Amino acid sequence: MFQKELNAVRAVLLDTKMKGAAQAKTWLISERGNDARDNGFAFFRFMMRRHPEKDPVYIISRKSPDFERASASGPVIEPGSKRHLELLYQSEALISTHPFGYTPDMVLYDHLARHGLFHAKGFSVFLQHGITDKDIPWLYRENYKPDMFCTAAYPEYDIITEKYGQPANVVKKTGFARYDDLLSTKPGRYILIMPTWRDSLQKADKETFLRSEFYTKWKQIFRSKELIDVLKEEALEAVVYLHPEMQKFRSCFEWLKPPFQSADPAKVFLPDLIHGCRVLVTDYSSVYFDAAYMEKPVVFYQFDQDRYDSGHYKGRIVRPSMFGPVCEKEKETVDAVFCALEEKRRIPPDGFYFYHDTNNCERIFEEIEKGIRQKKKTIRRG
C-alpha cells in the first residue's frame, strides 16, 4: 500500500500538466473519505449554500452509504483518484475532521508529513470530530501541525494551547460546524445508546468479540428487565448505535428485540438520531457534548475506565460527571436512566461552550479566509 500510494503521488507530481500549475481556488473538504455525517459534511453544505464561489469539493467513496447524500449537496471526488491527488497539491484550503483526512490515506500521509515528505500548498484546517476531552499525544504540536485547529469549549482551548503546544494563532474559538443544526431540537422519542470503540477489539474476530467484556457488559444492559420495564412504562424505544470502528460487529446484536433496536448507519443520519433522543447513554464517546449542547440528559456507563484509558489515551481533560452520572454497574446505570427520563432537560455547565448559536460555520469560514490571506503574505515575504 505504501509503495502504491507513493507511485500514484509521484505520477501526479511528474505529470506535465502539473508542472508550474497555479494553485486552485478549490476548498477540499472531508471527514474520513467514507462518510458524510459530521463537521466536514456540515461545513461542506454551508459552503455550497453560502460560498460556492470557493469551489468546495467533498471527498467520499462511491461505496459509502452516505455517497448519495453528499453528491446531492455538491461536487464530490473519489478518494485516491487522480483528481483527488491533483487537488490535494493544488487546493487553496484542505479541511477535514481528522488529521490528514483530506488525503487518500490518513495514516500514510501522517508518516510522510512527519518525515518531511508531504508538503501541500493549501491552508490546512482541523475541524475536529468532537470536543477534545482526553489527552491525545498525536495531536501535540510536535506530531501534528495544522494551520488552523477548531475548538468549541473553553477547557478544550486551554489544554490544546497549553498542554498540546498548538500555537494560539492556530487554535481558533469557532465552535463546531454541525452545532449550527443542534438548537432546533425535536421531542425525545427514544433513548439513544452509543458505546464507543475499543482499541483492544480493533483486530478481533467475531468469536473474540463475543467473549469480550465490552459485549458481555452491554448485553446485560440490553437485556435488563428493569430497563425494559422502564421503557415500556414510558412508551419509549432504545436505539443502539455502534461506533463506526465497531460496526463490523453489528451482526452480534441481531438478537435485539423491541423495545431495543439496532440502528443501521446506512439508513440513519447520526445528527438526526441525536436530535430525536430523550436521553443519551454512552461510555466515553465525545458525542455526549452534542447531546449536552441540546440540553439533553446524559448517562455514562463506564465499567472499564482504567483499561479503556490505558488502551486509548493518557488521561482526561474534562470530567464526564460534569454532564451526567458516571456508573460502573448495570443496576446503577438503569437507575440513572430512569432519573434522566424524569429530568427531561439538563442545562450544560455554565461557561463551558464558547457559543450557543447557529453561526459556527460562518466563524470557521471567516477564520479560514483570514488564515489564507496571512499564509499568502508570509509566503510572499519569505
N, C-alpha and C positions, 0 to 999 in steps of 0.2 A: 504493500500500500504506500509506503514511504517513497519508494523509487518511482512508482507510477505517478504519484502526485507531483513529485519534483519534475519529472519529464513533461507533464502537462503544463506546469508553470513555465518551464524553460521554453516550450514550444510557443507559448503566447508571447513571452517577452522577446523572443527572437523573430517573431513574425514581422515582416517588413511593414505591415500596416500599423504596427505598434510603435515602430521606431520614430521617436520625436513627436508622438501623438500628444496633443494638448489634453489637459485634464478635463474630464467630462463634468458637466454640472450635476450629474446624477447623484441622488442620495440613496445609497444602498442600505436597505433595512431588513432585519431578520430576527428570528428567535434562534432555533437550533437547525433550521433548514428543513424540518419535517413537521412543523406545527404553525398555527396562526391563532393563538388564543391568549396572548399575554401582552406585555407592554409594547413589544415590537409591532404586533398587528394593530393595536390601538393607535400607535403613533403613525403607522402607515395609512390607516383610514383617515386620520386627521389631516395628514399631508395631502392626500388625494382630494379632500374636501376643501381645504383652505389654501394650500400652496402647491398646486400641481405644476406650477412653473419650475419647481425644483427638480422635476423629473424623478419622483420617487419610484423605486423598483423594489419589489419584495422577493426574497429568496425562499422558495419552497418546492419540495419534491412533488412530482405528479402523483406519487404513490401515497401521499399524505391524505388522511381523511379530511383535512382542512383545505385541500387544494382548491376546491370549487369556491369556498368562501373567500379565499384570498384572491383568486383570479377574477372573481366578480367585483372585487373592490378596486382593482387596478393592475398594472403590468407586473408580471411575475417572471422569474427565471429559474431554471433548474440548477440546483447546487452541483458544482463541479463541471458545469458546461463551459465551453469556450467563452461564451458571452459573460458568464459569471466571473471567470478569471480576468477577462478584459476590464470589467467594471471594478473588480477588486483592486486593480492597479491604477485605474483612471478616475474613479468617482471622487466627487468633492467631499462627501461625508460617508463614513462607514459606521452604521448604527445597529447595535444588537443588544439583546437581553443577557447574553452570555459572553464571556471573554472569547474573542475571535469567532463569535457566532456568525459573522458575515463571511467567513472563509468556507471552503469546501470541507475542511476537517479541523475542528477546534483544537484537538489535542496536538495534531501535527504542526499547525501554524503557531501554537503556543511555544513549542520546542524550537521552531525556526526563528521566532522572534527573540527568544532568549539567547540564541547563538548569533544574533545579528544577521540572519539570513532572510528575514522577511521585512521589507520596508515598503509600506503602502503610502501613497501621497495623501490620501484622504484624511479628513479630521475624524478621529475615531471616538465613538460615543458608547459608553457602557450604560444602557438604560436600567440594568438590573432586572432580575426575575422576581425578586421580592425584597423586602426590607432586610438588610443585613443585621441579623440578631445574634450571630455567632462569630467566633474568632476564626477567620478563614485565611491561612497564610498565603495561598496562591493569589490573593487579591492585594497583598502587600506591594508597595511601590517597587521594591526590588525584583518582584516577579511579574508584575503587570503594570503597563504604563499607557493607559488610555489618555486621550487628550481631554476627555470630559467624563466624569463619574457622577451619575444622577443619584440623589438621595431624597428621602421623603420624611425623615424624622430627626429630631434634634439629637438623641443619643447616638443614632447611626452616624450622623455627620461628624460628631465629636470623635468617635472611635476610628473612623476611616481617615480623618486628618491626623489624629494624634498617634494612634497605635499602628495603623496600616502605613502611615507615612505618605499618603497621597496628598499632593500639594493643595493648599486652599484654593488656588486659582483653577484647579482641575475639578475639585468636588463642588457640585452645584446643588443648591437647595431648591429643587424644581418641583418635587412631588413626582408621582409615577403616572405615566400616560393612561393606564387603564383606570386610574382613580377618577377620571372625568365621568365615568359611567356608573360610579358606585353610589351616588347620592340619591338616585331615583329608585329607591328600594321597593320591592314587592312584598306583599304579605307572606309571612313564612308558612309554607305548606308541608314541610318535612324537616327532619334533622339531617344534616349532611355530615357523613363520616369520611374523613380524609387522612388515612395514615400515610406517612411519607416513606421514602425508600430506606434501605439498609445496605451499607457498604458490604457487609458480610454475605449478602444474598445476591450480589451483582452477577456472579458467575454460577450460582446454584442451579441444579436441575430441579425438576418438579418434585422428586422424592425427597430431596434435601429440604426444599421449601416446606413441604407438608409436615416435616419433623421439627421445623424451626420454632423458636419461642414466639417470633412475630406472628406466625399463623395460629399457633395454639392460643395465644392471649387474645387476639382479635376474634377468633372463633368463639371464645367464651362470651364476649360482648354481643356478638351477632346471635347467639343462642340463649341469651339471658332472658329467663321467663319474666323477671321483674321489668326489664326494659320493654319487652314485647307487650306486657300488660299496660305500661305507661303509654306506649304509642297507640294502642287500641283505644284506651280511655280518652286520649286527646284527639283521636281520629287522624293520626299522622302516619306518614311513612318514614323510613330511614333509607337514604340513598348512600350507597358505598361507592366512593370514587378513589381508585388506587393511583398512586403517583405514576407518571409516565415510565419511570425506570422499573416499576413493579407490574406494569400492565401485562407482561408476559405470563404472570401467574394468575390472571383474572379467571381462568377456567377452574382454578382450585376453589372458587367460591360459587360454583354453579348450583350448589345445594341451597343457596339463599332462597328463602321463601318470604312472602308478604308477612309482616309489613316491611321487610327488608328487600331491597333490590340493588343489583349491581349496575352501575352506570357504564354504558358503552361510550368511550371517548369519541368514537366515530359518529355518534348520534347526538351527543350533547355538547354544549358550549359551556366550559367551566365558569366564566363570569355569570352566565345565566343561572347556573346551579347555586352559586353563592348568593345571588340576588334572591332566589326563591326559598332559601333555607330559613328556618326559625332559630335553630341553634347549630353551631359548628362543633363537631367533636374531632380532634386531631391529636397527634402525639407531639411532633416537632415541626410540622410544616409551617413555613412563614406565611401561608395563605391566611393564617389567623389574623394577620394585620389588616387584610381586606375586609374580613367579617367585622372586626372591631371598628374599622373606618365607617362601616354602615350601622354601627351601634347594635350589632347582633351579639348575643351571649356566646361565649366560647368555653369549652371544657377540654382539658388536656388529660390524655391517658398515657402516662409515661412510666411503663413498667420496667424499662431497661435503660434508664437515663445514663448511668455510668458507662455501660457498654456502648450505647449509641454515641456518646461524646468521644469515647476513645477511638471509635472507628471512623468518625467523620470530622470532628473539629476539636480545637484545643480548649475551647471554653465558650462561655456565653456572655453576650453583651447586655441583652435585655432579659429580665426575669419574666417568664410567661405568667407567673402568678399576678402580675400587674393587670392582666387581661382576663383572668378567669381561674377557677380552681384547678390545681395540678394533682392528679390522682395516680395511685400506683396499683390499686386493686379494682377488680371488676365491680363489686358492690358499691364502693366509694364513687366510681365513675358513673354508675347508673343513678345513684342518689343525686349526684351533681347535675346530671342531665335533667332530672325531674325538677330540681330547683331552678335550673336555667329556663325551663319551659314556663315556670311560674313568673319568672322575672321579665321575660319577653323583650326587654330592651336594656342594654348596658352601655353607659357612656364611657368612651375610652379615656385613659389617663390624661388629665389636663396638661397641656403643653407638650404633648408627645409628637404629634404630627405638625409639620410646618403649616400646612394649609388644609382646609376642609371645603374645597370649592371644585369648580369644573374647568379650571384654567391651567391644569398641569401640562397638557400638550403644548399650549401656547408658550409657557415658560421654557419648556425644553427647546422648542423651536428657536426662540429668541436667544437662548444661551448658545445654541449651535451656531447661529448666524454670527454672534459676537466672536465665538471661538475661531471660526473660519477666517474672519477678517483679521484677527490677531495673528493667526498662524501664517497667513499670506504676508503680513507686514514683517514678521520675523524672518521668513524665508528671503524676502527681498533685501532686508538689512544684512542677512548672512552672506 
